[in-house]
């Protein structure tokens, strides 16, 4: 099962993460996305949620993301987690508006 949430800021993200945990999602399977890479990394560290690495994306996608625009990279990461191309585009638009997107998966 997968759940996607869109929030406005870090406080709302923390509240959503707590509710996702209460619903049975492990923090290591909750991913926070922001359009700004530094913001995304900071929030991931602060909330102790999962990071997108080789395991989640695969080796070639991880390497390929180094040569893509941030928008392309984010859409690719969304698709790596199981979202459709259309969903990935929709959530990338939310990121363009300054919002945060949380993706939670119960897959181990």
N, C-alpha and C positions, 0 to 999 in steps of 0.2 A: 504494500500500500504506500502511496505517496500523498503528501499534503503540501500545498504551496500557499504561503501567506505573504501579503504585501503590507508593509508598515511604513510609517513616516520617519521614524527615528530610532536611535539605539534603545531608548527606554521602552518603547512599544515592542521592539525586537526582543528584549529581555523578558518582557511579560509573555509574549507569544512562545518563546523558547520554553519557559516554565510550564505553560499549558500543554505544549507538545510533549514535554517530558512526562507530565501527568497522564497524558493519553497513551504513553507507552513507547514513545520514540526515544532512542538513546542520543545523548548529545553528540556523539561521534558520527551520527547519521543525520544531523541537522546542519545545513549549510547556509551561510549568510552571504548574500551578494549585494554589492554596491557598485555603482558605475566607476567610482574612484577606487583604484586598486588599494591605495593606502588605507582608506576608510574600511574597505572590506577586510583587509588583514587585521587591522586594529580591532574591529568588532568580533572577528573570529577568535582572536587571542583573548579579548576581554570576557567573552561569553563561554570560552572553552568548548566551542562547537567544532565540527569537523572541517578539515581543510581539503581542498581539491588537489590531489596529487596524482601520481602515476596510477595508483590503485583505482581511483575513481574514474579517471579519464583514459587510461591506457597510455603506453609510452609514446606512440606516434602522435596522438592528439596533444599530449602535454608539450612535446617538442614543437609541433606545428603552431601551438598557441603563441609561442615566442615571436612569431613572424606575422601575426594577425593584428588587426585593429582591436581595440578594447571591446567594441560591440560584437565583432565576430568571435572573439575569445569567450565572451559571456554566453552568447548563444550556443557555442560549442559545448561549454560546461553544462548548461541546462540540458542539452540533448544527451550528454554523457550520463546524466542522472536519470534519464528516461522520459523527459518531456518531449513532446512532438516539436517539429520545426516551427509550426504555427504558435504553439505555446511559448517556445523560446523567444520568438519575435515579440509576442505580446508582453512578456515579462521584461524584455530588454527595453521596451518603450517605457515601462514603469520606472526602470532604473534611470533612464534619460531624464525623467521628471524629478530625480533626486530621492526617490523612495528606495527602500530596501526590500529585497525579496528573500524569503526564507523557504528553503526546500527541505522537507523532512522525508526520509525513507525508512521503512522498517526492515529493509533488506540488510542482512548481515554480511 
